[in-house]
Amino acid sequence: MKLLIVDDDEISRFYISYVYKNIAVVDTAEDAKSAIIIASQNFYDIIVLDIGLKGELNGVDVLREVRKLPGYNTIPIIAFTAFAMPGDRERFLSEGFDDYISKPVIKEDLCAMVEKNLLKYKKLKQ
């Protein structure tokens, strides 16, 4: 599995990278522009994408740009965010994210979500 983690928080990038270090090829990006460039140069099976990125573009903007790249129209992209108020999950799913998980994240919840979305994606490809 190839996983791209996009988050401006170094600890979040490190944590998810650590969780997947033995079971996936993990790349990270700390801002929107880097994420779009990295995704255009490599193909990932799944992307975990922070919403509240610092800079001009936020996670929703990155989602829209990555979806335009060849092959990325159906890969799972998970919103990973501190936005955890009622209605936030629905808002991000309506923007086009495949799933949503709020920070702070529990390892088991993240792993279950990634696995669920990868299985769904593999079934779509068949």
N, C-alpha and C positions, 0 to 999 in steps of 0.2 A: 504494500500500500504506500502511496505517496501522499503526504499530508502537507498542506501549507497552512501555517498559523500566521495570522495578521493581527498584531496588537501593538499599540505604542507603549505598553507596559512590559518592561523587560522581565519582571517576575512571572507574569502570565505566560509569556513566550517560553521562558525556561521551564516552568511547571509542566506545560503541555508537552514540550519537547522531551522532558524527562519521562513522563508517563508513557510515551510512545517510542522511546529510544531503541528498544529491542524488537519492536514489531512493525516499524514503519520507517520509511525514508522521510525525514522531517526537514522542511525548510521553513524559514521564518522571514517575515517582513515587519518593519516597525512603523511604516506609514503607507498611505494609500498609493502614492506613485510607485514606490518600490514593489508593492503587492501586484500591481497591474503589470509592471515590467517582468517580474519573476514568473507570473502566471502565463505571460505571453511567450516566455522562453522555455518553459517546462510544462508538462501536463501533470495535473494532480488528480487523484481519485476523490479527494474531499478537501474542503477549505473550511477552517474555523476562523471566523472574521469578526473582529471587534467592531462595534457600531461607532463608539465615540473616539475615533482617531483624531489626533491633533493635526492641524493643517487645514488646507483648503477643502479637501474631500473627506467625507465620513464613510462609514462602512456601507451604507446604502448606495453611495456613489460608486464605491469599489465593486459592489455586487453588480450594478448595472453595466459597468465597463467590462468586467470579467465575463459576464454572460454574452457579450458581443464577440468574444474570442472564439476561434474555431474549436469545437469540441466541448465547450463549457456551457452549452445551453441546458444540459440536464444533470451535470454533476452536482452532488450535494454541497451546498454552502450553508453552514450553520452560523446563525447570529450568536455571538458570544459577547454579552454586554452587562453593564451595571444597571441598565434600564430594567427595572423589575416591578413596575407599578401595574395595577390591573389595566389590561388592554394593550400593554407593550408587546406581549407575545403575538397577539393577533395582528397588530400593526406591522411587525416585521415579517410575519408570514405573508401578509397581503402585499408587501413590497417585493416578494419573490424569494425570500429565504426558504430553505427546505425545512429548517427546524430552528429552535431557539433554546438557549441555555443561559441562565443568568449567573453573574459572578456574586460571591465566590462560588467556584465550582467544586463539586465533589467528584473525585476521580472515577468512582464507579458509575455515576450518572453520565459523565462525559463519555466514558468508554461505551456504555450502553447506547447512547445517542449516536455516536460515530458508527458503531456496528449496525444499528438499525437502519441508518441512512445508507450505508454502503450496500447492505443486502437489498434494500429497495431499489437502489441504482442498478445493481447487477441484474435484477429481475427485469428492469426496463430495457436494458441492453439486449436481452435475449430475444 
